[in-house]
Amino acid sequence: MKPLQRLDGLVAPMDRANVDTDLIIPKQFLKSIKRTGFGPNLFDELRYLDEGVPDTDCSGRPLNPDFPLNFPRYLGASILLARENFGCGSSREHAPWALDGAGFRVIIAPSFADIFRSNCFKNGLLPIALDAAVVDDLFRAMYSNEGYRLIVDLERQVVQTPDGQSIAFEVDGFRRDCLLKGLDDIGITLERAEAIRAFELDHKTRFPWVFETLEV
Amino acid sequence: MFLTLYDKLWNSHLVESRDDGTALIYIDRQLLHEVTSPQAFEGLRLAGREPWRISANIAVPDHNVSTKADERAIGLAGVQDDVSRIQLQTLDDNCEAYAIPEITLDDIRQGIVHVMGPEQGATLPGMTIVCGDSHTSTHGAMGALAHGIGTSEVEHVLATGCLIQRKMKNFRVAVEGELPVGVTGKDVALAIIGHIGTAGGTGYAIEFCGSAIRDLTMEGRMTLCNMAIEAGARAGLVAVDATTLDYVKATPFAPRGEQWHAAEAYWKTLHSDADAVFDREVVLDAAKIEPQVSWGTSPEMVTDVSGYVPRLVDMPNETARKGLERALQYMGLEEGMAITDIRPDVIFIGSCTNSRIEDMRAAAAVLKGKRIAPSIKQALVVPGSGVVKQQAEEEGLDRIFLEAGMEWREPGCSMCLAMNADKLEPGQRCASTSNRNFEGRQGFGGRTHLVSPAMAAAAAIAGHFVDVRNTTEVAA
C-alpha cells in the first residue's frame, strides 16, 4: 500500500449529499478482474455525455461541460471535498480504486458510509470527516479561490488552510499507522496467527457444526 | 451485565482487542462470488499466501450470469459478453485452484448468494458471515452477525480467517403491532429507511424487534435485514425464535443429530437480554405502515402509495432542496404529483431483496388470471435460485407469470444492478422489487421505483402504481 504522511493538494468539489458507489463507478466496470485502470471511469455517468463501455479508450468521449471535475481549474486535484454520507450503497472496492486511479488521495466530507470508509484505508486513501459547518466553509473558500489547496498532515492529524487555520481530525490509531507506513494489514494480522489458532481451537469445541466441510 | 444480540455475537467471535478500539474478529463463513473476489485471490497469490481455512468459504456465481434459458443451457459458453465470461471463469479457476467449494452455474442450487446461503444452510444462526457484497446483511435475519466487506477484506479473511473491525453501536428498531394485510417486510424496510434516512444506521448494527417482526416469516425478515445497509447499517439482526429454527432445520447443510441439539440449545440464547441497553432506539407502529413506493434516487426518497412526491418549498435546507431538484429531474417527475400517477414501463421482480418463494407467491397471487397493461414494455420475473424456481414451477406460479405476459427467467442478480444484459434503457421507468434506486443503477439513465413484489405486480396490471390492497386478490 502507498504510504500517506503529508499531502499538499489541489481541492475539487463533489457537491451533493449521499453520493453512492454506483455513481462513483458504475456497474459495467466491475467486470474487470484487475485492481487498476478504473480512474478514467470515475463518476462516469456524470463526467461523460455518453454511456461508458468497459475496456474502451475514454480520451475521445464527449465530456459533460457542466460537471465540475471537468473544469480546467480542478485538473490535477488530489483532495475531494464532498457532502454527507459519501460512498453509501454497494461495497465495491472499485470505488476507492477509481478515486485513486484518478489521482485522489484524500476525501473530506461531513460523514462517510462504513464500508466505503474502510475500503479507503485499505487502498492508501484517507477519508477525513469534519463538521458539516467546517465543510461548508471549505466549499465556500474553494469556490471563491481558484487553485485552492489544502495541506493534510496525517502525522499531526490536521488539515491546514491557506489562511493558516489548522483543523484537527480523528482517525483510528491502527489505520493511521498503516497509512503512515504503507503497511499491509494482512501481514500484521498474521503476526497474531498463534492467537487466532488458539481462539479457533476453542471455538471449534464450542461450535463444532461451524467447522463441518460443505460437500457441494 | 445485560447484552444485546449484537454484543453476544461480537463477544463469541472476539479473538483479541487492540488499544485503539479495533479488534480481530473470527469469521465463520465467507461467501464468494465472481465480481468482488478475483482481485482478492490475485492478492493472495502474489503474496504467496494460502487460505487460512478452506472450509470457511463457499462460492457461487450470480451477479454477471445470463438469466436467459437458452444461454444458460450451454453454461459459460452462453455468456455473450467476453469480459463477463472471463470473470465467471476466473471464479471457477480460483475455486478449483484453492479447493474452495463452489456451487456452479449448472447446479440447481445456484442462485443469488444471499438466497443460496440461507436456503442451503451454508449460513447459520450465531455465525459471523461476510461477503464482498453489501447485502450480506440479509443473513442477519437468522440471528447471525453478517455484513458486507470490500475486496481487500475478502483477501484478509481468506488469508487470516479474521477481520479487523471496530465494534459498532447498538440500534434497536422496534415495529410493534400488526401489519395491515398487503403490507410486507419490504414495506417495513422502506418505511424504516424513510424514517431514519440512508445514513441513519451508519456506525450501528440494527436489531429489528417488536411483534410485527416476530410475525414475519424468514423470507420477510431476510428482506428487512437485506435493506439494513440502505439505512447505512452494515449489519441487520433479528433474534432467533421458533420461526428461525424451523427454517434452518429444513436446510441441507444444517447440523444433524447430536450436533443439531447442541446448536439449537445455543441458538436459543441468541436474543438481546430483556434489560440490554441500546445506543439508539426507534419505535414504529405497524398498523400505520402503508405499501411504500420510492420516488427518488435514494432509498430514503420514499413514501406511502397514497402519498405525493415532495415539494421544493418543503425542503428544510439548501442541500436537501438541490437534492430534490436533481432527483426530480433525473426521475422525470413533477413535484407534488400523486404516486399513483407514476407509470412504469418495466417491471422487475427479483434480486436478493425479493426473489424468494414467498415473494414469487405474493406477486403471483395478484397476477393470477390477469394480463399486464399494454404500456408495460418488459416484465421480468427472476427467481433467486434454482431451488426457488423449481418450487415455483411445482406450484404453477411460472404459468401465472407467463399467462400474464411476463418473462420467467433463470436465477441471478439480473436487473437489480444490470451487470448482465437485463437492464433499463435511458429514460425507462421501472417498478422494481430490488434495493437501490440510485442513478443508473438498473441501466444508464434508467429510473427505479422500489416496491414490494405484490405492489410491482399490481402496477404491472394497472400500468401505474396502485395500492395493492385495493385489488381483491391480496386478501385471499
Interface residues (C-beta under 8 A of the other chain):
Chain A: R16 A17 N18 D20 D22 L23 P26 K27 Q28 L30 K31 S32 I33 K34 R35 E45 E51 G52 P54 D55 R83 E84 N85 C88 G89 S90 S91 R92 E93 P96 S111 A113 D114 I115 S118 N119 K122 N123 D172 G173 F174 R175 D184 D185 I186 T189 L190 R192 A193 A195 I196 F199 E200 H203 R206 F207 P208 W209 V210 F211 E212 T213 L214 E215 V216
Chain B: S12 H13 V15 E16 R18 D19 D20 G21 T22 L24 Y26 D28 R29 V35 T36 P38 Q39 E42 A47 R49 W52 R53 S55 I58 H63 N64 D81 V83 S84 I86 Q87 T90 P101 E102 I103 D107 R109 A122 L124 G126 M127 G132 D133 S134 H147 G148 I149 G150 T151 S152 E153 E155 H156 A159 T160 G161 C162 I164 R166 T198 A199 T202 G203 I229 E230 G232 R234 F253 P255 Q259 A262 A263 Y266 S298 E300 T319 A320 K322 G323 R326 L417 A418 M419 P426 R436 F438 E439 G440 R441 F444 G445
